[in-house]
Amino acid sequence: TAATANATSYTAEVLPLVQAKCSACHIPSKGGNKANFEDYESTKKHAADIVRRIEMEPGQRGFMPFKHDKLTADE
């Protein structure tokens, strides 16, 4: 179906982005000590806050990804 064809995979699409932009803080196995985004279930619990923070503008308090440029529309 169209919905299945457009589905986002955590492992294939989200996790690589988290590893590239968020691992310093959000991947415990890499030394991160903030909210755990290392697996789907942990990340899903924070989804609304993640979206809110990545939609902020750099310089705003709470903007993520910390110390990185704003994510692109594709990201």
N, C-alpha and C positions, 0 to 999 in steps of 0.2 A: 504494500500500500504506500501511498505518498507519505503518510506519517512515519512509517518505518524507514523509508528511504531517506528522510530528512532528520532522523533521530541522531542525537549526539551521543557518542560513546565516551564515558569517563576515561577508560583506559587508553583509547586511541587518540582522543582529542583534548580532553581536559587535563589529565595527569601530566602529559609532556609540557603543557603550558605552566602548570603549577610547579613542576620541577625546574623549569627555566626561569621563572619570575618570582616564585614564592618560597623556594626550598630553604633559604636561609632562616626563615622564621616558622614555616608551616609544615615542614617535613621532619618529624622527630628523629627518624633514623639518620638524618643529616645534621642533627644538632639543633633543630628548631624547637622553640619552647612556647610558641603561640598556638592558637587553635590548629588542630591536626587536620590537614588536607591530604594525607597520604593515601586514603582510600575513599571509595565512593560514599559509604555510609557516614563517615565522619564529615566529609565535605558537604554532603547533602543537608546536614543539620545547620550549616552556616550559609546556605545558598543565598538567601535574601540579603544578608549583610554583605556577602561578597559582591553581589551585583550592585548594591548601593554604593559600596566603597570604590569599585572600579569605574563607576560612572561619575565619580567626583572629578574635579579638576586638580591637576598637580598643584601643590601648595595649600590646598584645603586640608584642615586637620582631619585625619582618618583616611586620606587618599591612599589607595593601593593600586598597583604594587609598590611598596615602599622602596625608594631609591631606584626606581625604574621609570621609564616613560609610560605615559598613558597607553593602555592596550589599544590596538587597532580595532576597527569595527569587526573584522574577521576573527580576531582573537576573542 
